[in-house]
Amino acid sequence: MKVSANELLLALRAPNSGWLAALICALDEALQDPDFGAPQRQLVQRLLDAGYVPGNVAEAANERLARFEQTVQDLHMMLTAGSEEPIAPAPVRPKLTLCGSVA
């Protein structure tokens, strides 16, 4: 089945397309990862074909995702711990006040 970019772009313009966007972003990342091979793609396809995710699978996936997020956070902390220079906060934008004169 060929993917229609125009159809997807149109679908992403819908106000209720948040989950579609999240899934497409996750899928794009997964497809760029060499560890996400044919066996994993087949598992995802079978879940889509079934139309549901078993509860125990969803729970295990949530636990695995939490461990993955912790690993990413730990790596970030390790990389920034050696930094001697503090990261400067973003500059605060000035507040503009509109003034008018009565002439």
N, C-alpha and C positions, 0 to 999 in steps of 0.2 A: 504494500500500500504506500503510495507516494504522499508525502507531507506537502500540503498546500500552505506556503508561507502567508499568502494573502488571507486565507481563511483563518489562520492562527492570529495574525495581526488584527483582523476584524474582531475576533472573539476576545482578544486581550483589551479591546477598547470598552467592553461592557463594564458597567459599574460593579457587577458581581463576579468579576473574573480574578479575584485575588488568589483563590486556591489554584486556578489554572496557571497563573503567573508563578506561584511558588513551586508547583510541580515541574513546570518547564525549566525554571532556574536550577532546581535540584537535578533534573534529568540531564541538563546541559553539562553541569559539573561532573555527574557520574559518567557520562559518555566520553569525557576528556580523560578520565582516570583509567589507566591500563588494567587496573585490578577489577574493573567493572566489565567483565567479559560476557561471553555468550551465555554461560550458566545463570548469571545474575539477571541478564536481560530476559531470559526465558522465565525465571521466577516472577519477575515483575509482570510480564505478559500474562502469566497464568493468574496472578492476582486480579489484573484488570478483567480478564475473561470471566473470572468467578464473580466479580462485582462486589466483593467484600474482603476484609482482612480479618482472619480469625483473631479473637481477643487475646489469646496467649502470644500470638505473633506480634500484635501491636504492642503489647506490654514488653516483650523482649526487645523490640525495635526501639522503644522509648528508652529502655535501660542502656542499650548500646549507644544510642545517640547522646545520652547524658555523659557516658564515658568518653565518647569522641569529643564532645564540647569541652570536657575537663582537660583532656589531652591538649587541645588547641589553646586553652587558657593557660595551662602550665607552660607550654612552649612560648607563648607570648610573654609571660612573666619572666621566664628564663632569658629571653632575648632582650627585654627591657631592663632587667636587673643590672646588667653591666653598663648601662648608659649613665655616664656621669652628669650629662646635661639634662636638666629637667625640661620636659616638653612645655613650651609656652602655651598658655591658654589662647583660644581664639579671641581676636580683638572684639570688643563690644561695639556694636554699631551705634552711632549717636542717634538720640531720639530727635526727631524733627517736629517742630511746632509750627503750625501754619498761623501766620499773623495777617491780619487784614487791617486796612485803615479805611475809615469813613471819610470820604472827601466831599 
